[in-house]
Amino acid sequence: MNAKKWAASLLKNSSFILLLSIALGLAFPGPVEVTKGLITPALMLMMAFS
Amino acid sequence: MPAIIFVFTSQTGISLSYLVQISLSLILLPALASRAVARIPINPVLPINLGFFLVTYTVIGLNHGALWQGSATVAAIALACTFANALRTGSRPSVSFRRPGRDRLFHSPHIHKTALSLNKGRARLKGRYCLSIKDDLAYLKSIRIFIGLSVFIFGLTTVVGYYAAAVDPELASNWTKELEMLKWILDQPPILIMMIIFLKNLLASAMAMLLGLGLGLIPLLVVTSNGFLLGIVGYATVQKAGWIFLAAGILPHGIIELPVVLISIAIGFRLGYLLALTLAKEKADLSGEIRMAFHFLVRYVAPLLFLAAAIETFITPIAISVVT
């Protein structure tokens, strides 16, 4: 599997995304002030695509 | 349901207009947008995961201080248990739980056929599928790993909560503040108290069960927070009045309520696991499983929680008065 496919499969892996977001949220919470306003649009995006 | 939501949200200071606004944003608009979005030639997993990342990152980031201070251990253990079990069950799919030769209900040994594939060829009454108690027991047996997982996490977080309260009383008082918000219930007449307890437990169980679709995060949150809270309250009660008082206050209704809630949580974990399988392009009858969850909610969870609420309102106080 080449690097591109490997990266794509990681981005589709929900468990990886969960762990990554938890790790980043705990280690680098700075940008949450920016992403705070994106929660509702993000949920809308998820609902629309799911 | 809107009335129930209004009753509980009005206690937390959330206005009805905000609730309507959020419902429109998160239900009506996405439902309308989904028609157009379905035509976009893009893998839906990517935007879903992007949204999932943003929401999880923000929620964790906003609460990282609290998480570092104490709950991180609980969350880490619970998450580790969840993923360890998911990996284990993922590598060895559930096998059929009926004897060979009989009709297989929920699972095939090789693919993740679930739940209401059980309905194929089954009798229908007034358009509804007829499930016997035997079928329901077979379903429970098929999700025994998730039941074990929810019991294990609940037990573990209860023990952690008990010792956390012993070590850090300030942490315990912060958690019990949440309970003080519910003191208004005690001022109501007994019948209303019973109905409020019933509706609150039913709402929590239904949420843990059906919102398990969010990859099992909500049931994980429900089981860890309830276990931790029980541990903290248990410690405070034991210190004040002893183990017998605690048993009298919990056992009469808890003997029904706890298994029902833990099974609801287990079904939630199961739905989350199946959603993960679906996202990974595995075959899984997610809609059938959701119908099975509804079936359990209506047939068992709601009546048993009603019984537990009646016991909690009318019998538990008698048990407490006997031991005091």
Boltz contact constraints between the chains, C-beta under 6 A:
constraints:
  - contact:
      token1: [A, 12]
      token2: [B, 45]
      max_distance: 6.0
  - contact:
      token1: [A, 14]
      token2: [B, 215]
      max_distance: 6.0
  - contact:
      token1: [A, 14]
      token2: [B, 276]
      max_distance: 6.0
  - contact:
      token1: [A, 14]
      token2: [B, 279]
      max_distance: 6.0
  - contact:
      token1: [A, 17]
      token2: [B, 49]
      max_distance: 6.0
  - contact:
      token1: [A, 17]
      token2: [B, 52]
      max_distance: 6.0
  - contact:
      token1: [A, 17]
      token2: [B, 53]
      max_distance: 6.0
  - contact:
      token1: [A, 21]
      token2: [B, 53]
      max_distance: 6.0
  - contact:
      token1: [A, 21]
      token2: [B, 56]
      max_distance: 6.0
  - contact:
      token1: [A, 21]
      token2: [B, 57]
      max_distance: 6.0
  - contact:
      token1: [A, 22]
      token2: [B, 60]
      max_distance: 6.0
  - contact:
      token1: [A, 24]
      token2: [B, 57]
      max_distance: 6.0
  - contact:
      token1: [A, 25]
      token2: [B, 57]
      max_distance: 6.0
  - contact:
      token1: [A, 25]
      token2: [B, 60]
      max_distance: 6.0
  - contact:
      token1: [A, 25]
      token2: [B, 61]
      max_distance: 6.0
  - contact:
      token1: [A, 26]
      token2: [B, 64]
      max_distance: 6.0
  - contact:
      token1: [A, 29]
      token2: [B, 61]
      max_distance: 6.0
  - contact:
      token1: [A, 29]
      token2: [B, 64]
      max_distance: 6.0
  - contact:
      token1: [A, 32]
      token2: [B, 58]
      max_distance: 6.0
  - contact:
      token1: [A, 32]
      token2: [B, 61]
      max_distance: 6.0
  - contact:
      token1: [A, 32]
      token2: [B, 62]
      max_distance: 6.0
  - contact:
      token1: [A, 35]
      token2: [B, 54]
      max_distance: 6.0
  - contact:
      token1: [A, 35]
      token2: [B, 58]
      max_distance: 6.0
  - contact:
      token1: [A, 36]
      token2: [B, 58]
      max_distance: 6.0
  - contact:
      token1: [A, 38]
      token2: [B, 54]
      max_distance: 6.0
  - contact:
      token1: [A, 39]
      token2: [B, 55]
      max_distance: 6.0
  - contact:
      token1: [A, 39]
      token2: [B, 58]
      max_distance: 6.0
  - contact:
      token1: [A, 40]
      token2: [B, 25]
      max_distance: 6.0
  - contact:
      token1: [A, 42]
      token2: [B, 51]
      max_distance: 6.0
  - contact:
      token1: [A, 42]
      token2: [B, 54]
      max_distance: 6.0
  - contact:
      token1: [A, 42]
      token2: [B, 55]
      max_distance: 6.0
  - contact:
      token1: [A, 43]
      token2: [B, 26]
      max_distance: 6.0
  - contact:
      token1: [A, 44]
      token2: [B, 25]
      max_distance: 6.0
  - contact:
      token1: [A, 44]
      token2: [B, 30]
      max_distance: 6.0
  - contact:
      token1: [A, 45]
      token2: [B, 47]
      max_distance: 6.0
  - contact:
      token1: [A, 45]
      token2: [B, 51]
      max_distance: 6.0
  - contact:
      token1: [A, 46]
      token2: [B, 48]
      max_distance: 6.0
  - contact:
      token1: [A, 46]
      token2: [B, 51]
      max_distance: 6.0
  - contact:
      token1: [A, 47]
      token2: [B, 26]
      max_distance: 6.0
  - contact:
      token1: [A, 47]
      token2: [B, 30]
      max_distance: 6.0
  - contact:
      token1: [A, 48]
      token2: [B, 30]
      max_distance: 6.0
  - contact:
      token1: [A, 48]
      token2: [B, 33]
      max_distance: 6.0
  - contact:
      token1: [A, 48]
      token2: [B, 34]
      max_distance: 6.0
  - contact:
      token1: [A, 48]
      token2: [B, 37]
      max_distance: 6.0
  - contact:
      token1: [A, 49]
      token2: [B, 37]
      max_distance: 6.0
  - contact:
      token1: [A, 49]
      token2: [B, 44]
      max_distance: 6.0
  - contact:
      token1: [A, 49]
      token2: [B, 47]
      max_distance: 6.0
  - contact:
      token1: [A, 49]
      token2: [B, 48]
      max_distance: 6.0
  - contact:
      token1: [A, 50]
      token2: [B, 48]
      max_distance: 6.0
